[in-house]
């Protein structure tokens, strides 16, 4: 089954198609280095850590293998990006109902947004 999927992506080609230099490092994202606290991250997709632990402790090799681990890793990455982007999106779309979620009312998020500016 592993032979059916592309294991590595051609990064130079992807960078060139996106309009960036092929060697990498040709852009800087100001909010990139600002990381939300672990507590704040766990408020987005809160079941990720539980699922990672279940997979690690499982005796079932098929459950531990496959794409599930990669999917959970992607969710952990996406929640950081979501929190970083939410600051900008809240200013652009202040009346969106997403911002009424309890996550956006927490002191942790307020502190993180302060660090972002």
FILUM-562304 format. One record per residue: x, y, z of N, C-alpha, C, O in turn. Coordinates in steps of 0.02 Angstrom, whole numbers, padded with zeros to 5 digits, always signed. Layout:
N
XYZXYZXYZXYZ
...
end
This chain:
117
+00042-00060+00000+00000+00000+00000+00043+00063+00000+00025+00112-00032
+00100+00062+00035+00142+00122+00038+00169+00141-00030+00186+00200-00041
+00174+00095-00076+00199+00110-00143+00150+00150-00185+00168+00174-00239
+00089+00158-00161+00038+00192-00200+00038+00268-00190+00005+00304-00228
+00074+00292-00141+00072+00363-00125+00140+00395-00136+00192+00363-00129
+00138+00458-00154+00200+00496-00162+00230+00510-00093+00199+00546-00053
+00288+00482-00080+00318+00489-00014+00348+00557-00002+00346+00583+00054
+00376+00587-00053+00404+00654-00045+00383+00697-00104+00378+00673-00161
+00371+00759-00090+00348+00805-00142+00408+00842-00171+00455+00857-00135
+00406+00857-00236+00461+00894-00267+00460+00967-00247+00428+01009-00279
+00494+00983-00192+00490+01050-00162+00514+01105-00209+00483+01158-00211
+00567+01093-00247+00591+01145-00293+00538+01163-00344+00527+01222-00358
+00505+01113-00371+00452+01125-00420+00394+01161-00387+00366+01209-00416
+00375+01140-00328+00318+01172-00293+00333+01245-00278+00290+01288-00285
+00395+01259-00256+00414+01329-00243+00411+01371-00306+00384+01426-00306
+00438+01344-00361+00439+01381-00424+00368+01394-00448+00353+01450-00470
+00324+01345-00444+00255+01354-00466+00217+01405-00424+00171+01438-00448
+00237+01411-00361+00205+01459-00316+00237+01529-00322+00214+01576-00289
+00289+01535-00363+00319+01601-00374+00376+01618-00326+00395+01676-00320
+00403+01568-00291+00458+01579-00244+00523+01553-00272+00523+01511-00318
+00580+01577-00245+00644+01549-00267+00648+01474-00252+00622+01451-00201
+00680+01436-00296+00681+01363-00289+00724+01340-00230+00714+01284-00205
+00771+01381-00207+00814+01358-00152+00781+01364-00084+00808+01337-00035
+00725+01396-00078+00690+01403-00014+00714+01464+00024+00766+01494+00008
+00677+01483+00075+00695+01540+00117+00684+01607+00084+00710+01657+00107
+00645+01609+00030+00635+01671-00007+00577+01713+00018+00558+01761-00016
+00550+01698+00075+00496+01739+00103+00500+01737+00179+00531+01693+00208
+00467+01785+00209+00466+01788+00282+00396+01803+00304+00365+01852+00280
+00370+01764+00348+00303+01773+00375+00309+01800+00446+00330+01764+00491
+00292+01864+00456+00304+01895+00522+00273+01858+00580+00302+01857+00635
+00215+01829+00571+00182+01795+00627+00207+01724+00636+00189+01691+00685
+00248+01699+00591+00273+01630+00594+00309+01613+00658+00295+01560+00687
+00355+01654+00682+00393+01636+00743+00352+01641+00807+00372+01614+00858
+00295+01675+00806+00255+01684+00867+00212+01621+00875+00166+01608+00836
+00227+01583+00927+00192+01519+00939+00143+01526+00997+00159+01555+01049
+00082+01501+00988+00034+01501+01043+00057+01452+01098+00093+01404+01084
+00035+01465+01159+00052+01420+01214+00023+01350+01200-00024+01343+01162
+00053+01301+01232+00028+01232+01224-00044+01227+01247-00084+01192+01216
-00061+01261+01301-00130+01261+01326-00178+01289+01274-00232+01260+01263
-00160+01344+01243-00203+01374+01191-00208+01328+01131-00263+01319+01103
-00153+01298+01110-00155+01252+01054-00203+01194+01067-00240+01173+01022
-00203+01169+01128-00245+01111+01144-00320+01129+01148-00361+01084+01154
-00336+01193+01146-00406+01213+01143-00434+01205+01072-00495+01203+01062
-00390+01199+01022-00410+01187+00953-00395+01113+00940-00339+01091+00952
-00443+01076+00916-00437+01003+00908-00413+00971+00974-00360+00942+00976
-00452+00977+01027-00429+00954+01093-00418+00879+01099-00385+00857+01145
-00444+00840+01053-00437+00767+01057-00373+00741+01025-00360+00681+01027
-00333+00785+00996-00273+00762+00960-00226+00724+01006-00205+00668+00989
-00209+00752+01063-00162+00719+01108-00189+00651+01132-00150+00603+01138
-00254+00647+01146-00284+00583+01166-00277+00532+01110-00261+00474+01123
-00290+00553+01049-00285+00507+00992-00213+00485+00980-00201+00427+00963
-00166+00531+00987-00095+00513+00980-00076+00460+01032-00042+00412+01016
-00097+00471+01094-00081+00423+01148-00114+00355+01135-00083+00303+01146
-00177+00355+01111-00211+00292+01096-00173+00253+01042-00165+00193+01047
-00151+00289+00991-00114+00257+00937-00048+00228+00963-00029+00172+00946
-00013+00267+01004+00052+00245+01029+00046+00184+01074+00090+00141+01075
-00009+00180+01112-00018+00126+01160-00055+00065+01132-00064+00015+01166
-00077+00070+01070-00115+00016+01040-00071-00044+01024-00014-00037+01003
-00099-00103+01035-00064-00165+01016-00077-00183+00943-00044-00227+00915
-00124-00149+00912-00143-00162+00843-00096-00124+00796-00098-00063+00792
-00054-00161+00760-00006-00130+00714-00040-00089+00660-00016-00036+00640
-00097-00115+00635-00132-00079+00582-00159-00012+00608-00160+00037+00571
-00181-00011+00670-00205+00052+00699-00149+00102+00708-00158+00162+00696
-00090+00078+00728-00032+00122+00738-00003+00146+00672+00024+00201+00668
-00009+00106+00620+00020+00123+00555-00028+00165+00513-00075+00195+00539
-00015+00168+00449-00059+00203+00404-00051+00279+00408-00001+00304+00433
-00101+00313+00383-00098+00385+00379-00125+00422+00439-00123+00483+00442
-00151+00385+00489-00180+00418+00547-00132+00461+00585-00149+00516+00606
-00071+00437+00594-00020+00476+00630-00003+00540+00593+00005+00593+00623
+00003+00534+00527+00018+00594+00486-00040+00644+00490-00029+00704+00491
-00101+00618+00491-00159+00661+00496-00160+00699+00562-00174+00759+00564
-00145+00664+00617-00143+00697+00682-00087+00749+00686-00096+00802+00715
-00031+00734+00655+00025+00782+00653+00003+00844+00614+00019+00900+00633
-00034+00833+00559-00058+00890+00519-00107+00933+00560-00104+00994+00556
-00150+00901+00599-00197+00939+00641-00160+00982+00691-00180+01038+00704
-00106+00955+00720-00067+00993+00768-00035+01054+00735-00031+01108+00764
-00012+01045+00673+00017+01101+00636-00037+01152+00617-00027+01212+00623
-00094+01127+00595-00148+01171+00572-00178+01213+00629-00200+01269+00618
-00178+01186+00690-00206+01227+00744-00162+01286+00760-00188+01339+00780
-00097+01280+00752-00052+01338+00761-00066+01390+00707-00072+01449+00721
-00071+01367+00645-00085+01412+00589-00153+01446+00599-00160+01506+00587
-00202+01407+00619-00269+01435+00631-00267+01491+00683-00297+01544+00673
-00232+01479+00738-00228+01530+00790-00190+01591+00766-00209+01648+00782
-00136+01581+00729-00098+01638+00702-00141+01678+00654-00139+01740+00655
-00178+01645+00611-00218+01680+00561-00281+01710+00590-00308+01758+00563
-00305+01683+00646-00368+01708+00674-00364+01782+00694-00413+01818+00689
-00305+01803+00714-00296+01874+00733-00312+01919+00673-00348+01969+00680
-00285+01903+00616-00296+01942+00555-00368+01935+00532-00401+01984+00513
-00394+01874+00533-00462+01861+00509-00514+01894+00553-00566+01916+00528
-00502+01898+00618-00550+01932+00662-00556+02006+00646-00610+02035+00650
-00499+02036+00627-00502+02107+00609-00536+02117+00541-00571+02167+00531
-00525+02070+00496-00554+02077+00429-00629+02061+00429-00668+02092+00392
-00650+02012+00469-00720+01990+00472-00744+01991+00544-00757+01939+00573
-00750+02050+00574-00765+02055+00646-00833+02028+00665-00844+02011+00723
-00880+02024+00619-00948+02002+00637-00960+01928+00623-01016+01904+00631
-00909+01892+00603-00919+01821+00589-00936+01784+00654-00907+01798+00706
-00982+01737+00649-01005+01703+00710-00953+01657+00741-00959+01638+00799
-00901+01639+00703-00848+01597+00732-00816+01630+00792-00797+01596+00840
-00811+01697+00791-00777+01733+00845-00816+01732+00910-00791+01753+00962
-00878+01708+00909-00917+01702+00971-00902+01637+01009-00925+01627+01065
-00863+01593+00979-00844+01530+01012-00804+01546+01075-00767+01596+01077
-00810+01505+01126-00778+01518+01190-00702+01522+01185-00670+01555+01226
-00671+01490+01135-00599+01495+01125-00577+01567+01117-00524+01587+01142
-00617+01606+01082-00599+01675+01067-00616+01724+01123-00608+01784+01116
-00639+01697+01179-00654+01738+01238-00604+01725+01294-00611+01754+01348
-00554+01684+01282-00508+01664+01335-00451+01714+01344-00431+01747+01297
-00426+01720+01406-00368+01763+01418-00306+01739+01381-00263+01779+01362
-00300+01673+01370-00243+01646+01333-00240+01673+01262-00187+01691+01237
-00299+01676+01230-00300+01703+01161-00286+01777+01161-00251+01802+01117
-00312+01813+01209-00298+01885+01214-00223+01898+01221-00196+01942+01188
-00191+01859+01263-00118+01866+01272-00081+01848+01208-00033+01883+01189
-00102+01795+01175-00070+01775+01112-00077+01830+01059-00029+01845+01024
-00136+01859+01054-00147+01913+01005-00103+01973+01021-00080+02007+00976
-00093+01986+01084-00049+02041+01105+00023+02027+01081+00058+02072+01058
+00045+01965+01087+00112+01946+01065+00118+01951+00989+00172+01964+00962
+00063+01941+00954+00064+01943+00880+00074+02013+00853+00099+02022+00798
+00055+02064+00892+00060+02133+00866+00124+02167+00888+00135+02224+00871
end
